[in-house]
């Protein structure tokens, strides 16, 4: 059986790798993989058509300069799907790229079965995307429990498979104590700084995040700082850190086994007493590690102006969204300033109501995302195999 996968973001790479392993384990027939993916998918057996990090671009102002290259990659990827004639094309997140590939591939191979992993957030903005997607997508794997009706109403079948973060276990499943010992911070409070996985995020967030950490350290001189870096922006983060007014422990994934680097990242999230992070999947990862945190984000001014007109929800944080309570502090655009970030972080440094409310919200959100049930990657794999009528073990 041949499965073709397209993933362009680090989060999609993690989803794709877990899905590949589950498909190999559950399918009654041998499975071969082709397509586009990052280091984790490659470690799971994919030979990527081109480097997936070329696709890790977000925001209108960031995309425009790279548009000719991205369009060429869409065409290249679609032609590769048509040549491969797989049993199914699984596009993973990155809808601006992956769904364009699906549309072109479907034109070249009308019988192609198409599955999209991660339902687009039509409940948050641009609801018309679901109907457009249904023209060239058969089936959707949803991470959030309230998403299937949106997809089904547009004409696609959809299964809620759960969020992959629940497969990471909890802090007890990661070597937090070992990491603290290696860093020499066993007895010190530890702050995790996570300024994003895209170049634009790091460019806009590294400075205010570092300034917030400096304010916190002024009040707590024993505070240590750890920075788990995404591979695609590691050099950029390391360069920024040279100008910070404090020493930070940088966890560099470059040149390392992807699984080991990923394990070290989660050990750092579990080890941290609190965190300051870019808005995104990492907030669920921190919730899974029971690490109280504050979220900040700055988009390009043009992108931000467009989003303000389109967004239909009042939070950018899935824990807040799922629970209906804003227990995770969020600071966007001009509000994402050092003094505000540091002020929200300070109460999380010690036990008290702020920490307790965050931990309770995290546990509630993770239960809604499938914790306690079958692993999401297994549920996703079974959904894919059922959709294409393939036998399972």
N, C-alpha and C positions, 0 to 999 in steps of 0.2 A: 504494500500500500504506500502511495506517495502523497505526502502532505507538504504543501508549499506555504511558508509563513513569511509575513512582512512585519517587521517591528523596527521602529526608529528611535525610540526614547529608552533611557536606562530602565524605566519602570516596565516598558513593554518587553525589553530584553529579559527581565526577571520572569515576567508572565510566560513568555514564550519558552524559556528554558524549562520551567516547571511543567508546562503543558507537554513539551516534548518527552520529558522523562515519564510522565504519567501515561501518555499514549503508547510509548514503548512497553511499559509495564502491563497495561490493561488490554491492548489489542491482541486478538488471537492470531493475527497475521503480522509478519515482520513489517516494520515501518521505516521508510527512508524520508529524509527531510531535505528541502531546498528552499532558497529564498534569500531574505535579508535579515540580519540580526546582529546583535552585539556580542561581546566576549562570553557571556554566560550561555547564550544559545549556541555559539560556536563550540564551547566546551561540551555541550550536550550532543554535538554531532552535526551541526549545520555548517556548511561552507558558504559564507556570505558572498553574495554577488558583488557587493561593494561595502565600504565601511559604513556601518549604521549611524555613527555619530555625525555624519554629514546631514542627517535629517533632524537633529536635535535643535530645532529653531522654533521660537515661539514669539508671536507678535508681528503685526503688519510691518512695522519699521524694520524689524530684523529680517523678515522674509524677503522683502523687495530686492535688496542688493544681491541675494543668492537665488532669485527666482529662475533665471535661465538654467542654472545648474540643477535645481530641484526638478524643473520640468523635464530636463534630459534624463534624470534618474527615474522619474515616473514612467517615461516611455521605455527605458531600458528594463525596468522591473516588470512592466506589463508584457513586454515581448518575451521575457524569460518565463513568465507564467504560461503564456500561450504555447511556448516550445515544450515546456515540461509536461503539459496536460495532466496535472495532478488529480488525485481523487477528490481533493478539496483545497481551496485557497483559504487560509486563515489569516486575516489582517488583524493586527493587534494595535489598538489605540491609534495615536497619530492620524486622526481621520483625514486631515487636509492632504496628507500624502497617500496613506494606505487605501482610502476609499476611491481616490482617483485611479490608483493602480487597479483596483477591482473593477471599476467601470470600463477601463480600456481592455483589460484582460477578458472581461465578459463579452465585449464586442468581438474580439478575435476568436473566442471559444464560447459560443452561446450556451453550451451545456455545462459549463463550469459551475460547480457548487461552491458557493461563497459563504463564509462565516466570519463575523466580526466579533472580536473579543474586546470587551469594554464598551458598553452602550454609551453613545454620545450623551452629554448632559443636557438633553433637550428640556428637562425640567428646570434648568437654570437659565438657559439662553438659547435663542434661535430654535424654537420648537419645530420649524419647518424642515430641519435637517433630517428628521426621521423619515418623512415621506420621500425625500430625494434619495436617501440611502437605500430605501426599500426597492428602488428600481434595479439595483445591481447587488443586493445583499439578501441572502435567503434566511439566514439564522443569526441570532445574536446571543452572546454569552454576557450576562449582566453581572456586575459586581455588587450592585446595591439592590436590596429587596423590593424597593418600590418602582424599579425601572421596567420590568417586563410589560406592564400594560401600555406604556408609551410606545414600545416597539411593536407590540401586537396590533395596536390600533392603526399603525402605519402600514401593516400588511406583512410583517416578518414574524417568524416564530422566535421565541426568546425563552431562555432558561436562566433563572437566578442561580449562579454557581458559587457565590460567596466571594469574599475579598481575599486575595493571596496573603495579606498581612496576618491572617489568623494561622497560617501554616508556620509562621516563625516562632510560635510558642510564646512564652513569657520570659521575663528576665532570668528565671531559674534555668532556662534552656541555653543560656549563653555565658561565656566565660568572663563575666564582668570583673570578678575578683582578680583573675589572672591578668586582665588588661590593666587594671589599676596598679597591680604590682609591677608590671613591666614599665609603666609610665612613671612609677615612683610617687603615686598620688593616693596610696591606700587610705591615708587618714585625712585627706583634704576634701573639701567640697569640690565637685567637678561640674563645670558648665560645658555642654556640647554646643558648638556653633556650626550651623548648617546653612550656608548662604546660597544653596541651589546647585543644580546639576547642569545648567545652561550658562553659556558665557555672558549673556545679557543679565541674567540674574546675579551672577557674581559681581559683575561690573557695577551694579546698582546697590547691592546689599552688603557687600563685604565691609565697606567703610562704616555705615551706620551700625552694623552688627558689632564690629570691633570696638567702636566708640561706646556702645552700650555695655559691652563686656568690661571695658576700661573703667566705666563709672561703677559697675558692680564690684570690681576688684579694689577700687578706692575705698569702698566701705568694708570689703572683706578681703584683706591682702592675702589670705591663705587660699583664695579661690584659684583652682587650676582650670585650664581651658583645653579641650580636645576638639579637633576639627576633622571629622571623617570626610574625605574628599571624593567626589565622583571622578572617574578616570578622565573624562573628556575635559574637565576644567581644573585638574590637579595642578598643572603648571601655573595657571592664572591665580588660583588661591594661594599657592606657595609664594608667588611674587607679591601679592597683596599683603601677606602675613609679614613680609620683611619690614614693612612700615608700621606695624602695630606696636603700641607702647607697652606690650607685655609679651612674654614667651608663650607660645601655644604648642601643644603636641599635635603635629600634623600626621594624619594617617593616610599615607600615599599608596594608592592601589596600582600605580604604574609598574609594569614588569612583574607583577605577581599573579599567582593563580587566582582567577576571578572568584571562585568559591571561597578561598581563604580570605580574600579582601572583603567579601561580603560578610563573612562570619565576624571579621574584626570590626566592621562597621556596626553590626548589631550588638556586639559585645560593648562597644563604646556607648551606644544608645542606652543599653541596660545599665551600664556603669554610672552614667551621668545622673547627678542629683536634679538637674534641670537643663532645659535646652532653649535655644533661640534658633528658629528655623524658618526657611522660606516656605511659603504656602505651597502645599502639594501633598503627595502621597506620604511624605515623611511624617506628617502629623499623625497618621494612623500607625506608622511604625513606632513612633514615640509612645503612642497610646498603648500599643501592644507590650512595650517594654516598661509600662507604668512609670514613665518619666514625664513629670509636669513640664509644660513648655509654653512659650509665647511665639506667635506667628507674625511674621512681617513680610511685606511684598511691595516691590516697586516695579511697575511696568513702564515701558517707553510712554512718553506723554500722549502720543497719538493713539497708541493701543489702549491706554487707560481711558481716554476720552470716548473711544468707540465702545468699550466695555461698559462704561457707566450708562450708556443708552440702551444696552442690550440685556444686561444681567437682570434676572427675575427673582433672585434670592438675596437675602441680606447677610449672608455669611459665606466665606470662602473656605470653610473648615468642615470636613466631613463629620467629625465628632460632634460639633455644634449642630450641624444639619440633622444628623440622625437622632440626636437626643432632644432637639428642639430647645436646648438651653445653651447659652453662650458662655460656657465655662472656660473655653480656651481664648485668652485675649488675642485679638487680631488688630494689626496696624497696617494700613495700606496707603500707598503714595505719600503725600506730605505728612501724614500721621506716623509714618514709619521713620521716626526720629530717635536718636540715641536716648534722650531723656525719657521719652514715653516708653520705649522698650525696657530700659533699665528699671523704671518705676514699676512696670508690670512683673518683671522678673524677681524683684527683691522679696515679695512675700512668699515666693516659691522656694526660697533658700532654707526655710525652716518648716517644721511640721506645723500645720494650722489649717484653718478652714479652706484657704485657697487650694492647697495641695489635695485635701480630702475631696473637695468638689470635683477637681479634675480627674482624680483616680476613679471616682464613682461614675463619672460621665464616660471615661474610657472603657470601663468594664461593660457598661450598658451598650455602647456603640459596637464593641467587638462581638457581643452576643448577637446583635442584629445582623452582623456581617458573616455569621456562620460559625463562630467559635463554638466548639462542642459537637459539631457534626462532621461529616466526611471532609477530607481536605479539599479545598476549592479546586486545586489542579486536577484531582481525580474526578470531581464533578464535571469540570470543564471537558476533560478527555472523554468521559462517558457521553456527554452531550454531543460532542463532535462525532464520535463513532456512531451514535444512534441516528444522528442526522443523515449520515452517508450510508447507513445500513450495513456497517461493518461489524463482524462478530467480535465479541469481547470475552475475556477470560472471566 
